[in-house]
């Protein structure tokens, strides 16, 4: 289709949408946000702020609820804090903590109280152990 008349070109141009990079009367570019754009502009930062606030609140609450403190409070048992020395094993720590009790049971209790995944201990680690009777 070939347009030959100037009136046809003017009519065609009138039907085309305005370009966004053309300055408006206020001198700024006219940017119109659709629904998704408004969500990203307003909703996403709000959701990120709420997630950060929730994470902060959970970490602050978790400080007072260490596994050892909760376990000790629930069972009525007394606990002692022991610092692991170089060369110490969980077997030796259990033997020192409660010499009269079964060592395997004491080792399991120490592992539960301190959320240990294995029997290997790092020097300088503070462990909660059941107090000897």
C-alpha positions in Angstrom: 0.0 0.0 0.0 1.4 3.3 -1.1 0.3 6.5 0.5 0.4 9.4 -1.9 -1.7 12.1 -0.3 -0.5 14.4 2.5 -3.9 14.1 4.2 -3.6 10.3 4.4 -0.2 10.7 6.1 -1.5 13.2 8.6 -4.5 11.0 9.4 -2.2 8.0 9.8 0.1 9.9 12.2 -2.8 11.1 14.3 -3.8 7.5 14.9 -0.3 6.4 16.1 0.4 6.6 19.8 2.6 9.4 21.1 6.3 8.5 21.6 7.5 8.3 25.2 10.7 10.1 24.5 8.9 13.2 23.4 8.9 15.7 26.3 5.5 16.6 27.8 4.4 20.0 28.8 6.0 19.6 32.2 9.4 19.0 30.5 9.8 15.5 31.8 9.4 12.2 30.0 5.9 10.7 30.5 6.3 7.3 32.0 3.2 5.3 32.7 3.4 2.3 34.9 1.2 -0.7 34.3 0.1 -3.0 37.1 3.3 -5.0 37.2 5.4 -1.8 37.2 3.5 -0.4 40.2 4.0 -3.7 42.0 7.8 -3.7 41.4 8.1 0.0 42.3 6.0 -0.2 45.5 5.4 -3.8 46.6 8.8 -5.4 46.1 10.8 -3.1 48.4 8.0 -3.4 51.0 8.2 -7.2 50.8 12.0 -7.2 51.1 11.8 -4.9 54.1 9.3 -7.2 55.8 11.5 -10.2 55.1 14.6 -8.5 56.6 12.6 -7.5 59.6 11.3 -11.0 60.1 14.8 -12.5 59.8 16.1 -10.0 62.3 13.3 -10.8 64.8 13.8 -14.5 64.5 17.6 -14.2 65.0 17.0 -12.0 68.1 14.5 -14.4 69.6 16.8 -17.4 68.9 19.6 -15.9 71.0 17.8 -16.7 74.3 16.7 -20.1 73.2 20.0 -22.0 72.8 19.5 -25.8 72.6 21.3 -26.3 75.8 19.3 -23.8 77.7 16.0 -25.1 76.4 17.0 -28.8 77.1 18.2 -28.0 80.6 15.1 -26.0 81.5 12.8 -28.8 80.1 14.5 -31.7 81.9 15.3 -30.1 85.2 19.0 -31.2 84.8 21.9 -29.0 85.8 24.5 -28.2 83.2 28.1 -27.2 83.3 30.1 -25.4 80.6 33.3 -27.1 79.6 36.0 -25.8 77.3 37.6 -28.4 75.1 41.4 -28.7 75.4 43.7 -30.0 72.6 43.6 -33.8 72.5 40.3 -34.1 74.4 37.8 -36.6 73.0 34.1 -36.8 73.6 34.7 -40.0 75.6 37.0 -38.2 78.0 34.6 -35.2 78.3 31.7 -37.6 79.1 33.9 -39.4 81.7 34.8 -36.2 83.5 31.2 -34.8 83.3 29.5 -37.8 85.0 31.9 -40.6 86.0 29.2 -42.8 87.5 26.8 -42.7 84.5 27.0 -44.8 81.3 29.5 -43.0 79.0 27.6 -43.7 75.8 24.4 -42.2 77.3 26.4 -39.2 78.5 28.1 -38.8 75.1 24.6 -38.9 73.4 23.3 -36.3 75.9 26.3 -34.0 75.2 25.9 -34.4 71.5 22.2 -33.5 71.8 22.8 -30.5 74.0 25.4 -29.0 71.7 24.0 -30.2 68.4 27.2 -32.1 67.5 27.3 -34.1 64.3 30.2 -36.3 65.2 32.6 -37.3 68.0 35.4 -35.0 66.8 35.9 -31.9 69.0 37.8 -28.7 68.2 40.0 -27.2 70.9 38.5 -24.1 72.4 34.9 -25.1 71.8 32.6 -24.5 74.7 30.3 -27.5 75.5 27.3 -27.9 77.8 27.6 -31.1 79.7 25.4 -32.7 82.4 26.6 -31.9 85.8 27.9 -34.8 87.8 25.8 -36.0 90.7 
